[in-house]
Amino acid sequence: MADVRVVLQALLDAAHGVEAVMDELAAHDVGDLATTPGTFGHDDLEVVTADFCARWSYGLANLTDDGNALARGLEEAAAGYADAEQLAVDQFRWGR
């Protein structure tokens, strides 16, 4: 049988780190760049920038959704390991 060691705090720290990065990314959306017509002084540049911002926002939303799902998965894994450890401790303690 393989010797597996899980550091619960490391899983939780990783989850919280991913959450912090996702929060930071969400706070810096580029949608604010294309604010009003004429901002860039060139119609084609304005169109390209608006398209870029829309695509970037879409990609950022997907990235943050995936990152948040990863963080939830890490938290759920930590909870599962903690529950299994507690069950093993209880079985040892109470002889079941």
Secondary structure, 3 states (H helix, E strand, C coil): CCCCCCCHHHHHHHHHHHHHHHHHHHCCCHHHCCCCCCCCCCHHHHHHHHHHHHHHHHHHHHHHHHHHHHHHHHHHHHHHHHHHHHHHHHHHHHCC
